[in-house]
Amino acid sequence: MQFLIYIIVYPLLWGISKLPFRLLYLISDGLFILMYYFIGYRKEVVTSNLRLVFPQIPENELKAIRKKFYRHLCDMFLEMAKTMSMSETSLKKRFLVTNPEEFKRLEQKNKSILLMYGHYASWEWSLILQQYISFKGFGVYKKLANKHFDKLVRDIRSKFNTQLISTKETISAITNSESENVKSITAFISDQSPRVTKDVYWQSFMGVTVPCYTGAERLAKKLDLNIAYLKIDKIKRGHYRGEIVTLVENPKAYNDFEITDLFLKEVEKQIYHAPEYYFWTHKRWKHKDKKPS
């Protein structure tokens, strides 16, 4: 069944990837109408999330943010498919890295780097970053249940020589590289909601206390790695800008969870500036009432 679904969907995705951008966004406009007005994909989740973190914003303004978000979501979905056939030149034009020299400066420290970012704007097109670094590139991702689509995702995201590693492979991949004296840059999307355990770290995110991932911080402290934040902004439709913001160069000097807090604040600043580009369909605040007393 998995393969049957794959052979049905793959030609459609490939066909979409070959379309010119003008036609791609016309299709996105139609997809928005279908998804927003008829299917209502996760509309209750999006509305609940927005009301939770923006209780002071009037309902009509929240609806406007919600509508803009769905337009962006449809664009991003088709842009992901478009990545299959985009050239390096095209991707560099549409995902502008404003300060690649900061990568070079950090690489000259001769320490591996952890690059943290959130589900904001276009994290998929950030794969072009590999073209600006000399260190080995790792991208951490969560494996898909369908092994055929999982391979497709790995092929797409590694087209510029970034090596995708699953969350379970992260520690071993980085430590093995360190033991071989191969310096690396590892991309972490770190704003998801972790499983609640007795040891999980709780912090306020967008004004709501939630459990937070601390894996990047713990790894940086253990191996003495630099940490940077990738600030991605949407300039206009189909065009994004990425800025490397160095967070920490001496992780062992920080108290526990201070680095995680720095990351969360960077994500919050972007959401407050333009909330429509955050990934509101995921259940980031689902554990908000589960903190042990």
CYANA upper distance limits for C-alpha pairs under 8 A (distance plus 0.5 A):
  1 MET  CA      5 ILE  CA      6.75
  2 GLN  CA      6 TYR  CA      6.75
  2 GLN  CA    146 ASN  CA      6.41
  2 GLN  CA    147 LYS  CA      8.17
  2 GLN  CA    148 HIS  CA      7.76
  3 PHE  CA      7 ILE  CA      6.67
  3 PHE  CA    148 HIS  CA      7.14
  4 LEU  CA      8 ILE  CA      6.82
  5 ILE  CA      9 VAL  CA      6.63
  6 TYR  CA     10 TYR  CA      6.15
  6 TYR  CA    148 HIS  CA      7.02
  6 TYR  CA    149 PHE  CA      7.23
  7 ILE  CA     11 PRO  CA      7.48
  8 ILE  CA     12 LEU  CA      7.91
  9 VAL  CA     13 LEU  CA      6.88
 10 TYR  CA     14 TRP  CA      6.63
 11 PRO  CA     15 GLY  CA      6.49
 12 LEU  CA     16 ILE  CA      6.72
 13 LEU  CA     17 SER  CA      6.70
 13 LEU  CA     81 ALA  CA      6.11
 13 LEU  CA     82 LYS  CA      8.43
 14 TRP  CA     18 LYS  CA      7.06
 14 TRP  CA     81 ALA  CA      7.60
 14 TRP  CA     82 LYS  CA      8.37
 14 TRP  CA     84 MET  CA      7.47
 14 TRP  CA     85 SER  CA      8.28
 15 GLY  CA     19 LEU  CA      7.31
 16 ILE  CA     24 LEU  CA      7.67
 16 ILE  CA     78 LEU  CA      7.81
 16 ILE  CA     81 ALA  CA      6.94
 16 ILE  CA     82 LYS  CA      6.85
 17 SER  CA     78 LEU  CA      8.40
 17 SER  CA     79 GLU  CA      8.49
 17 SER  CA     81 ALA  CA      5.80
 17 SER  CA     82 LYS  CA      4.21
 17 SER  CA     83 THR  CA      7.12
 17 SER  CA     84 MET  CA      6.43
 17 SER  CA     85 SER  CA      6.20
 17 SER  CA     86 MET  CA      8.12
 18 LYS  CA     82 LYS  CA      7.40
 18 LYS  CA     85 SER  CA      7.02
 19 LEU  CA     23 LEU  CA      6.89
 19 LEU  CA     24 LEU  CA      6.50
 19 LEU  CA     82 LYS  CA      8.30
 20 PRO  CA     24 LEU  CA      6.66
 21 PHE  CA     25 TYR  CA      6.68
 22 ARG  CA     26 LEU  CA      6.98
 23 LEU  CA     27 ILE  CA      6.84
 24 LEU  CA     28 SER  CA      6.79
 24 LEU  CA     78 LEU  CA      7.59
 25 TYR  CA     29 ASP  CA      6.65
 25 TYR  CA     75 ASP  CA      7.24
 26 LEU  CA     30 GLY  CA      7.08
 27 ILE  CA     31 LEU  CA      6.61
 28 SER  CA     32 PHE  CA      6.54
 28 SER  CA     71 ARG  CA      8.14
 28 SER  CA     74 CYS  CA      6.04
 28 SER  CA     75 ASP  CA      6.15
 28 SER  CA     78 LEU  CA      7.49
 29 ASP  CA     33 ILE  CA      7.08
 29 ASP  CA     71 ARG  CA      7.79
 29 ASP  CA     74 CYS  CA      8.25
 30 GLY  CA     34 LEU  CA      6.92
 31 LEU  CA     35 MET  CA      6.46
 31 LEU  CA     74 CYS  CA      7.03
 32 PHE  CA     36 TYR  CA      6.17
 32 PHE  CA     37 TYR  CA      8.42
 32 PHE  CA     70 TYR  CA      7.00
 32 PHE  CA     71 ARG  CA      6.24
 32 PHE  CA     74 CYS  CA      6.47
 33 ILE  CA     37 TYR  CA      6.06
 33 ILE  CA     38 PHE  CA      7.72
 34 LEU  CA     38 PHE  CA      5.69
 34 LEU  CA     39 ILE  CA      6.66
 35 MET  CA     39 ILE  CA      5.33
 35 MET  CA     40 GLY  CA      5.95
 35 MET  CA     41 TYR  CA      6.39
 35 MET  CA     70 TYR  CA      8.43
 36 TYR  CA     40 GLY  CA      5.39
 36 TYR  CA     41 TYR  CA      7.33
 36 TYR  CA     43 LYS  CA      8.25
 36 TYR  CA     67 LYS  CA      8.12
 36 TYR  CA     70 TYR  CA      7.27
 42 ARG  CA     46 VAL  CA      6.81
 42 ARG  CA    281 THR  CA      6.57
 43 LYS  CA     47 THR  CA      6.53
 43 LYS  CA    281 THR  CA      8.21
 44 GLU  CA     48 SER  CA      6.46
 45 VAL  CA     49 ASN  CA      6.57
 45 VAL  CA    280 TRP  CA      8.03
 45 VAL  CA    281 THR  CA      6.57
 45 VAL  CA    282 HIS  CA      8.12
 45 VAL  CA    283 LYS  CA      7.58
 46 VAL  CA     50 LEU  CA      6.69
 46 VAL  CA     66 ARG  CA      7.69
 46 VAL  CA    280 TRP  CA      5.67
 46 VAL  CA    281 THR  CA      5.78
 46 VAL  CA    282 HIS  CA      8.48
 47 THR  CA     51 ARG  CA      6.63
 47 THR  CA     62 LEU  CA      8.43
 47 THR  CA     66 ARG  CA      7.67
 48 SER  CA     52 LEU  CA      6.55
 49 ASN  CA     53 VAL  CA      6.87
 49 ASN  CA    280 TRP  CA      7.19
 49 ASN  CA    283 LYS  CA      8.33
 49 ASN  CA    285 TRP  CA      7.78
 50 LEU  CA     54 PHE  CA      6.25
 50 LEU  CA     55 PRO  CA      8.39
 50 LEU  CA     62 LEU  CA      7.31
 50 LEU  CA     66 ARG  CA      8.41
 50 LEU  CA    280 TRP  CA      8.13
 51 ARG  CA     55 PRO  CA      5.82
 51 ARG  CA     62 LEU  CA      7.93
 52 LEU  CA    208 VAL  CA      8.44
 53 VAL  CA    206 MET  CA      6.20
 53 VAL  CA    207 GLY  CA      6.81
 53 VAL  CA    208 VAL  CA      7.48
 57 ILE  CA     61 GLU  CA      6.97
 57 ILE  CA     62 LEU  CA      7.04
 58 PRO  CA     62 LEU  CA      6.92
 59 GLU  CA     63 LYS  CA      6.72
 60 ASN  CA     64 ALA  CA      6.87
 61 GLU  CA     65 ILE  CA      6.83
 62 LEU  CA     66 ARG  CA      6.60
 63 LYS  CA     67 LYS  CA      6.64
 64 ALA  CA     68 LYS  CA      6.77
 65 ILE  CA     69 PHE  CA      6.58
 65 ILE  CA    275 PRO  CA      7.43
 65 ILE  CA    276 GLU  CA      5.89
 66 ARG  CA     70 TYR  CA      6.89
 66 ARG  CA    276 GLU  CA      7.26
 67 LYS  CA     71 ARG  CA      6.93
 68 LYS  CA     72 HIS  CA      6.78
 68 LYS  CA    276 GLU  CA      6.12
 69 PHE  CA     73 LEU  CA      6.52
 69 PHE  CA    275 PRO  CA      8.39
 69 PHE  CA    276 GLU  CA      4.84
 69 PHE  CA    277 TYR  CA      6.48
 69 PHE  CA    278 TYR  CA      7.97
 69 PHE  CA    279 PHE  CA      8.49
 69 PHE  CA    280 TRP  CA      8.28
 70 TYR  CA     74 CYS  CA      6.67
 71 ARG  CA     75 ASP  CA      6.83
 72 HIS  CA     76 MET  CA      6.54
 72 HIS  CA    276 GLU  CA      7.93
 72 HIS  CA    277 TYR  CA      7.13
 73 LEU  CA     77 PHE  CA      6.64
 73 LEU  CA    279 PHE  CA      8.35
 74 CYS  CA     78 LEU  CA      6.94
 75 ASP  CA     79 GLU  CA      6.53
 75 ASP  CA    237 ARG  CA      8.48
 75 ASP  CA    238 GLY  CA      8.29
 76 MET  CA     80 MET  CA      6.58
 76 MET  CA    122 SER  CA      7.32
 77 PHE  CA     81 ALA  CA      7.26
 78 LEU  CA     82 LYS  CA      6.63
 79 GLU  CA     83 THR  CA      6.75
 79 GLU  CA    238 GLY  CA      8.27
 80 MET  CA     84 MET  CA      8.04
 80 MET  CA    124 GLU  CA      7.05
 80 MET  CA    125 TRP  CA      8.18
 82 LYS  CA     86 MET  CA      6.86
 83 THR  CA    125 TRP  CA      7.95
 83 THR  CA    156 ILE  CA      7.48
 84 MET  CA    156 ILE  CA      6.34
 86 MET  CA     90 SER  CA      6.72
 86 MET  CA     91 LEU  CA      6.92
 87 SER  CA     91 LEU  CA      6.72
 88 GLU  CA     92 LYS  CA      6.55
 88 GLU  CA    128 ILE  CA      7.80
 89 THR  CA     93 LYS  CA      6.76
 90 SER  CA     94 ARG  CA      6.84
 91 LEU  CA     95 PHE  CA      6.28
 91 LEU  CA    125 TRP  CA      7.76
 91 LEU  CA    128 ILE  CA      7.23
 92 LYS  CA     96 LEU  CA      6.31
 92 LYS  CA     97 VAL  CA      8.32
 92 LYS  CA    128 ILE  CA      7.21
 93 LYS  CA    239 HIS  CA      8.39
 94 ARG  CA    238 GLY  CA      6.98
 94 ARG  CA    239 HIS  CA      5.08
 94 ARG  CA    240 TYR  CA      6.52
 95 PHE  CA    125 TRP  CA      7.13
 95 PHE  CA    126 SER  CA      7.65
 95 PHE  CA    128 ILE  CA      8.07
 95 PHE  CA    239 HIS  CA      6.53
 95 PHE  CA    240 TYR  CA      5.27
 95 PHE  CA    241 ARG  CA      6.04
 95 PHE  CA    242 GLY  CA      7.40
 96 LEU  CA    239 HIS  CA      8.37
 96 LEU  CA    240 TYR  CA      6.75
 96 LEU  CA    241 ARG  CA      5.23
 96 LEU  CA    242 GLY  CA      6.54
 97 VAL  CA    129 LEU  CA      8.16
 97 VAL  CA    241 ARG  CA      6.42
 97 VAL  CA    242 GLY  CA      5.23
 97 VAL  CA    243 GLU  CA      6.53
 98 THR  CA    241 ARG  CA      7.28
 98 THR  CA    242 GLY  CA      6.63
 98 THR  CA    243 GLU  CA      6.02
 98 THR  CA    244 ILE  CA      8.48
 99 ASN  CA    103 PHE  CA      8.35
 99 ASN  CA    243 GLU  CA      6.51
 99 ASN  CA    244 ILE  CA      7.02
100 PRO  CA    104 LYS  CA      7.38
100 PRO  CA    132 TYR  CA      6.75
100 PRO  CA    244 ILE  CA      7.93
101 GLU  CA    105 ARG  CA      6.67
102 GLU  CA    106 LEU  CA      6.70
102 GLU  CA    244 ILE  CA      7.07
103 PHE  CA    107 GLU  CA      6.56
103 PHE  CA    132 TYR  CA      8.02
103 PHE  CA    133 ILE  CA      7.04
103 PHE  CA    244 ILE  CA      7.89
104 LYS  CA    108 GLN  CA      6.70
104 LYS  CA    133 ILE  CA      7.61
105 ARG  CA    109 LYS  CA      7.50
106 LEU  CA    110 ASN  CA      8.00
106 LEU  CA    111 LYS  CA      8.05
106 LEU  CA    113 ILE  CA      8.19
106 LEU  CA    226 ASN  CA      8.11
107 GLU  CA    111 LYS  CA      7.11
107 GLU  CA    112 SER  CA      7.89
107 GLU  CA    113 ILE  CA      8.45
107 GLU  CA    134 SER  CA      8.41
107 GLU  CA    135 PHE  CA      7.81
110 ASN  CA    183 LYS  CA      7.75
111 LYS  CA    183 LYS  CA      7.01
111 LYS  CA    224 ASP  CA      8.14
111 LYS  CA    225 LEU  CA      6.39
111 LYS  CA    226 ASN  CA      7.09
112 SER  CA    135 PHE  CA      8.38
112 SER  CA    183 LYS  CA      5.43
112 SER  CA    184 SER  CA      5.38
112 SER  CA    185 ILE  CA      6.38
112 SER  CA    225 LEU  CA      5.84
112 SER  CA    226 ASN  CA      6.85
113 ILE  CA    184 SER  CA      6.75
113 ILE  CA    185 ILE  CA      5.12
113 ILE  CA    186 THR  CA      6.90
113 ILE  CA    225 LEU  CA      6.00
113 ILE  CA    226 ASN  CA      5.21
113 ILE  CA    227 ILE  CA      6.11
113 ILE  CA    228 ALA  CA      7.74
114 LEU  CA    185 ILE  CA      6.18
114 LEU  CA    186 THR  CA      5.43
114 LEU  CA    187 ALA  CA      6.64
114 LEU  CA    188 PHE  CA      7.67
114 LEU  CA    216 ALA  CA      7.53
114 LEU  CA    220 ALA  CA      7.79
114 LEU  CA    225 LEU  CA      7.28
114 LEU  CA    226 ASN  CA      6.71
114 LEU  CA    227 ILE  CA      5.28
114 LEU  CA    228 ALA  CA      6.82
115 LEU  CA    185 ILE  CA      7.24
115 LEU  CA    186 THR  CA      6.30
115 LEU  CA    187 ALA  CA      5.15
115 LEU  CA    188 PHE  CA      6.50
115 LEU  CA    227 ILE  CA      6.44
115 LEU  CA    228 ALA  CA      5.44
115 LEU  CA    229 TYR  CA      6.09
115 LEU  CA    230 LEU  CA      7.07
116 MET  CA    187 ALA  CA      6.45
116 MET  CA    188 PHE  CA      5.32
116 MET  CA    189 ILE  CA      6.36
116 MET  CA    190 SER  CA      6.91
116 MET  CA    216 ALA  CA      8.30
116 MET  CA    227 ILE  CA      7.83
116 MET  CA    228 ALA  CA      6.71
116 MET  CA    229 TYR  CA      5.33
116 MET  CA    230 LEU  CA      6.73
116 MET  CA    263 PHE  CA      7.86
117 TYR  CA    187 ALA  CA      8.20
117 TYR  CA    188 PHE  CA      6.85
117 TYR  CA    189 ILE  CA      5.49
117 TYR  CA    190 SER  CA      6.78
117 TYR  CA    191 ASP  CA      8.08
117 TYR  CA    229 TYR  CA      6.21
117 TYR  CA    230 LEU  CA      5.86
117 TYR  CA    231 LYS  CA      7.54
117 TYR  CA    263 PHE  CA      8.28
117 TYR  CA    267 VAL  CA      7.99
118 GLY  CA    123 TRP  CA      8.25
118 GLY  CA    189 ILE  CA      5.66
118 GLY  CA    190 SER  CA      6.46
118 GLY  CA    191 ASP  CA      5.84
118 GLY  CA    267 VAL  CA      6.84
119 HIS  CA    123 TRP  CA      7.13
119 HIS  CA    189 ILE  CA      7.38
119 HIS  CA    191 ASP  CA      7.48
119 HIS  CA    278 TYR  CA      6.61
119 HIS  CA    279 PHE  CA      6.08
120 TYR  CA    232 ILE  CA      7.45
120 TYR  CA    271 ILE  CA      8.43
120 TYR  CA    277 TYR  CA      6.17
120 TYR  CA    278 TYR  CA      5.07
120 TYR  CA    279 PHE  CA      6.72
121 ALA  CA    232 ILE  CA      6.66
121 ALA  CA    233 ASP  CA      6.59
121 ALA  CA    234 LYS  CA      6.39
121 ALA  CA    240 TYR  CA      8.14
121 ALA  CA    277 TYR  CA      5.52
121 ALA  CA    278 TYR  CA      6.94
122 SER  CA    126 SER  CA      7.54
122 SER  CA    232 ILE  CA      7.55
122 SER  CA    234 LYS  CA      8.17
122 SER  CA    240 TYR  CA      7.66
123 TRP  CA    127 LEU  CA      8.43
123 TRP  CA    232 ILE  CA      8.06
124 GLU  CA    157 ARG  CA      8.12
126 SER  CA    242 GLY  CA      8.29
127 LEU  CA    157 ARG  CA      6.61
127 LEU  CA    158 SER  CA      7.95
127 LEU  CA    160 PHE  CA      7.60
127 LEU  CA    162 THR  CA      7.88
128 ILE  CA    132 TYR  CA      8.27
128 ILE  CA    160 PHE  CA      7.27
129 LEU  CA    133 ILE  CA      7.47
130 GLN  CA    134 SER  CA      8.41
130 GLN  CA    137 GLY  CA      6.93
130 GLN  CA    160 PHE  CA      6.80
130 GLN  CA    161 ASN  CA      7.43
130 GLN  CA    162 THR  CA      6.77
131 GLN  CA    160 PHE  CA      7.50
133 ILE  CA    137 GLY  CA      8.50
135 PHE  CA    182 VAL  CA      8.23
135 PHE  CA    183 LYS  CA      6.07
135 PHE  CA    184 SER  CA      5.34
135 PHE  CA    185 ILE  CA      6.68
136 LYS  CA    162 THR  CA      7.95
136 LYS  CA    182 VAL  CA      7.77
136 LYS  CA    183 LYS  CA      6.80
136 LYS  CA    184 SER  CA      4.92
136 LYS  CA    185 ILE  CA      6.67
137 GLY  CA    161 ASN  CA      7.85
137 GLY  CA    162 THR  CA      5.26
137 GLY  CA    163 GLN  CA      6.57
137 GLY  CA    184 SER  CA      6.16
137 GLY  CA    185 ILE  CA      5.50
137 GLY  CA    186 THR  CA      6.43
137 GLY  CA    187 ALA  CA      8.45
138 PHE  CA    162 THR  CA      6.03
138 PHE  CA    163 GLN  CA      5.30
138 PHE  CA    164 LEU  CA      6.18
138 PHE  CA    165 ILE  CA      7.18
138 PHE  CA    184 SER  CA      7.60
138 PHE  CA    185 ILE  CA      6.64
138 PHE  CA    186 THR  CA      5.00
138 PHE  CA    187 ALA  CA      6.76
139 GLY  CA    162 THR  CA      7.05
139 GLY  CA    163 GLN  CA      6.61
139 GLY  CA    164 LEU  CA      5.18
139 GLY  CA    165 ILE  CA      6.53
139 GLY  CA    186 THR  CA      6.13
139 GLY  CA    187 ALA  CA      5.33
139 GLY  CA    188 PHE  CA      7.35
140 VAL  CA    164 LEU  CA      6.44
140 VAL  CA    165 ILE  CA      5.56
140 VAL  CA    166 SER  CA      6.06
140 VAL  CA    167 THR  CA      6.42
140 VAL  CA    170 THR  CA      7.30
140 VAL  CA    186 THR  CA      7.64
140 VAL  CA    187 ALA  CA      6.56
140 VAL  CA    188 PHE  CA      6.24
140 VAL  CA    189 ILE  CA      8.14
141 TYR  CA    164 LEU  CA      7.32
141 TYR  CA    165 ILE  CA      6.78
141 TYR  CA    166 SER  CA      5.61
141 TYR  CA    167 THR  CA      6.62
142 LYS  CA    166 SER  CA      6.07
142 LYS  CA    167 THR  CA      6.62
143 LYS  CA    150 ASP  CA      6.74
143 LYS  CA    166 SER  CA      6.72
144 LEU  CA    149 PHE  CA      7.46
144 LEU  CA    150 ASP  CA      5.53
145 ALA  CA    150 ASP  CA      7.79
146 ASN  CA    150 ASP  CA      6.55
147 LYS  CA    151 LYS  CA      6.69
148 HIS  CA    152 LEU  CA      6.87
149 PHE  CA    153 VAL  CA      6.62
150 ASP  CA    154 ARG  CA      6.76
151 LYS  CA    155 ASP  CA      6.55
152 LEU  CA    156 ILE  CA      6.68
153 VAL  CA    157 ARG  CA      6.57
154 ARG  CA    158 SER  CA      6.39
154 ARG  CA    164 LEU  CA      6.70
155 ASP  CA    159 LYS  CA      6.54
157 ARG  CA    162 THR  CA      7.60
157 ARG  CA    164 LEU  CA      7.78
158 SER  CA    162 THR  CA      5.12
158 SER  CA    163 GLN  CA      6.24
158 SER  CA    164 LEU  CA      6.99
165 ILE  CA    169 GLU  CA      6.29
165 ILE  CA    170 THR  CA      6.68
165 ILE  CA    173 ALA  CA      8.18
166 SER  CA    170 THR  CA      6.87
169 GLU  CA    173 ALA  CA      6.46
170 THR  CA    174 ILE  CA      6.75
171 ILE  CA    175 THR  CA      6.51
171 ILE  CA    219 LEU  CA      8.08
172 SER  CA    176 ASN  CA      6.29
173 ALA  CA    177 SER  CA      6.78
174 ILE  CA    178 GLU  CA      6.69
174 ILE  CA    184 SER  CA      7.90
175 THR  CA    179 SER  CA      6.61
175 THR  CA    223 LEU  CA      8.43
176 ASN  CA    180 GLU  CA      6.82
177 SER  CA    181 ASN  CA      6.64
177 SER  CA    182 VAL  CA      5.42
177 SER  CA    183 LYS  CA      7.14
177 SER  CA    184 SER  CA      7.84
178 GLU  CA    182 VAL  CA      6.12
178 GLU  CA    183 LYS  CA      6.91
188 PHE  CA    216 ALA  CA      7.80
190 SER  CA    213 TYR  CA      6.77
190 SER  CA    216 ALA  CA      8.32
191 ASP  CA    212 CYS  CA      7.70
191 ASP  CA    213 TYR  CA      7.57
191 ASP  CA    264 LEU  CA      8.06
191 ASP  CA    284 ARG  CA      8.26
192 GLN  CA    212 CYS  CA      7.90
192 GLN  CA    213 TYR  CA      7.65
192 GLN  CA    284 ARG  CA      6.53
193 SER  CA    210 VAL  CA      8.29
193 SER  CA    211 PRO  CA      6.92
193 SER  CA    212 CYS  CA      6.79
193 SER  CA    213 TYR  CA      7.67
193 SER  CA    283 LYS  CA      7.93
193 SER  CA    284 ARG  CA      5.73
193 SER  CA    285 TRP  CA      7.70
193 SER  CA    286 LYS  CA      8.22
193 SER  CA    287 HIS  CA      8.29
194 PRO  CA    211 PRO  CA      6.88
194 PRO  CA    212 CYS  CA      6.77
194 PRO  CA    213 TYR  CA      6.51
195 ARG  CA    211 PRO  CA      8.44
196 VAL  CA    200 VAL  CA      6.71
196 VAL  CA    211 PRO  CA      7.36
196 VAL  CA    287 HIS  CA      8.07
196 VAL  CA    290 LYS  CA      8.43
200 VAL  CA    211 PRO  CA      6.73
200 VAL  CA    212 CYS  CA      7.61
200 VAL  CA    213 TYR  CA      8.38
201 TYR  CA    211 PRO  CA      6.01
201 TYR  CA    212 CYS  CA      6.11
201 TYR  CA    213 TYR  CA      7.83
201 TYR  CA    214 THR  CA      7.89
201 TYR  CA    257 PHE  CA      8.36
202 TRP  CA    209 THR  CA      6.81
202 TRP  CA    210 VAL  CA      5.83
202 TRP  CA    211 PRO  CA      4.83
202 TRP  CA    212 CYS  CA      6.43
202 TRP  CA    291 LYS  CA      7.91
203 GLN  CA    208 VAL  CA      8.40
203 GLN  CA    209 THR  CA      5.64
203 GLN  CA    210 VAL  CA      6.17
203 GLN  CA    211 PRO  CA      6.97
203 GLN  CA    212 CYS  CA      7.33
203 GLN  CA    261 ASP  CA      8.35
204 SER  CA    208 VAL  CA      5.48
204 SER  CA    209 THR  CA      4.56
204 SER  CA    210 VAL  CA      6.67
205 PHE  CA    209 THR  CA      6.62
205 PHE  CA    210 VAL  CA      7.15
205 PHE  CA    264 LEU  CA      7.27
205 PHE  CA    268 GLU  CA      7.76
206 MET  CA    268 GLU  CA      6.76
208 VAL  CA    285 TRP  CA      8.16
208 VAL  CA    288 LYS  CA      7.33
209 THR  CA    288 LYS  CA      6.39
210 VAL  CA    285 TRP  CA      6.82
210 VAL  CA    287 HIS  CA      6.73
210 VAL  CA    288 LYS  CA      5.53
210 VAL  CA    291 LYS  CA      8.12
211 PRO  CA    287 HIS  CA      7.60
211 PRO  CA    288 LYS  CA      8.24
211 PRO  CA    291 LYS  CA      8.40
213 TYR  CA    260 THR  CA      8.34
214 THR  CA    218 ARG  CA      6.73
214 THR  CA    257 PHE  CA      7.64
214 THR  CA    260 THR  CA      6.68
215 GLY  CA    219 LEU  CA      6.55
216 ALA  CA    220 ALA  CA      6.57
217 GLU  CA    221 LYS  CA      6.74
217 GLU  CA    251 PRO  CA      8.26
217 GLU  CA    257 PHE  CA      7.78
217 GLU  CA    259 ILE  CA      6.61
217 GLU  CA    260 THR  CA      6.79
218 ARG  CA    222 LYS  CA      6.65
219 LEU  CA    223 LEU  CA      6.63
219 LEU  CA    224 ASP  CA      8.43
219 LEU  CA    225 LEU  CA      8.23
220 ALA  CA    224 ASP  CA      5.70
220 ALA  CA    225 LEU  CA      5.05
220 ALA  CA    226 ASN  CA      7.32
220 ALA  CA    227 ILE  CA      7.77
220 ALA  CA    251 PRO  CA      6.79
221 LYS  CA    225 LEU  CA      7.33
221 LYS  CA    251 PRO  CA      5.78
221 LYS  CA    252 LYS  CA      5.65
224 ASP  CA    250 ASN  CA      7.51
224 ASP  CA    251 PRO  CA      6.82
224 ASP  CA    252 LYS  CA      7.30
225 LEU  CA    249 GLU  CA      7.73
225 LEU  CA    250 ASN  CA      8.08
225 LEU  CA    251 PRO  CA      7.49
226 ASN  CA    247 LEU  CA      8.47
226 ASN  CA    248 VAL  CA      6.27
226 ASN  CA    249 GLU  CA      5.15
226 ASN  CA    250 ASN  CA      7.29
226 ASN  CA    251 PRO  CA      7.56
227 ILE  CA    246 THR  CA      6.82
227 ILE  CA    247 LEU  CA      6.09
227 ILE  CA    248 VAL  CA      5.59
227 ILE  CA    249 GLU  CA      7.00
227 ILE  CA    251 PRO  CA      8.43
228 ALA  CA    244 ILE  CA      6.97
228 ALA  CA    245 VAL  CA      5.95
228 ALA  CA    246 THR  CA      4.60
228 ALA  CA    247 LEU  CA      5.47
228 ALA  CA    248 VAL  CA      7.28
229 TYR  CA    244 ILE  CA      6.40
229 TYR  CA    245 VAL  CA      5.46
229 TYR  CA    246 THR  CA      6.61
229 TYR  CA    247 LEU  CA      6.97
229 TYR  CA    263 PHE  CA      7.52
229 TYR  CA    266 GLU  CA      8.26
230 LEU  CA    242 GLY  CA      6.88
230 LEU  CA    243 GLU  CA      6.25
230 LEU  CA    244 ILE  CA      5.41
230 LEU  CA    245 VAL  CA      6.69
231 LYS  CA    242 GLY  CA      6.04
231 LYS  CA    243 GLU  CA      5.54
231 LYS  CA    244 ILE  CA      6.87
231 LYS  CA    245 VAL  CA      7.39
231 LYS  CA    266 GLU  CA      8.40
232 ILE  CA    240 TYR  CA      7.28
232 ILE  CA    241 ARG  CA      6.06
232 ILE  CA    242 GLY  CA      4.95
232 ILE  CA    243 GLU  CA      6.97
233 ASP  CA    240 TYR  CA      6.12
233 ASP  CA    241 ARG  CA      5.66
233 ASP  CA    242 GLY  CA      6.99
234 LYS  CA    239 HIS  CA      6.71
234 LYS  CA    240 TYR  CA      4.96
234 LYS  CA    241 ARG  CA      6.85
234 LYS  CA    277 TYR  CA      8.25
235 ILE  CA    239 HIS  CA      6.06
235 ILE  CA    240 TYR  CA      5.75
235 ILE  CA    241 ARG  CA      7.10
236 LYS  CA    240 TYR  CA      7.59
247 LEU  CA    259 ILE  CA      8.17
247 LEU  CA    262 LEU  CA      7.69
247 LEU  CA    263 PHE  CA      8.23
248 VAL  CA    259 ILE  CA      7.94
250 ASN  CA    254 TYR  CA      8.15
251 PRO  CA    259 ILE  CA      8.15
254 TYR  CA    258 GLU  CA      6.76
254 TYR  CA    259 ILE  CA      7.61
257 PHE  CA    261 ASP  CA      6.67
258 GLU  CA    262 LEU  CA      6.82
259 ILE  CA    263 PHE  CA      6.91
260 THR  CA    264 LEU  CA      6.78
261 ASP  CA    265 LYS  CA      6.71
262 LEU  CA    266 GLU  CA      6.99
263 PHE  CA    267 VAL  CA      7.02
264 LEU  CA    268 GLU  CA      6.64
265 LYS  CA    269 LYS  CA      6.67
266 GLU  CA    270 GLN  CA      7.14
267 VAL  CA    271 ILE  CA      6.85
268 GLU  CA    272 TYR  CA      6.61
269 LYS  CA    273 HIS  CA      6.69
270 GLN  CA    274 ALA  CA      6.78
270 GLN  CA    275 PRO  CA      7.89
271 ILE  CA    275 PRO  CA      4.93
271 ILE  CA    276 GLU  CA      8.25
271 ILE  CA    277 TYR  CA      7.87
271 ILE  CA    278 TYR  CA      6.81
287 HIS  CA    291 LYS  CA      8.12
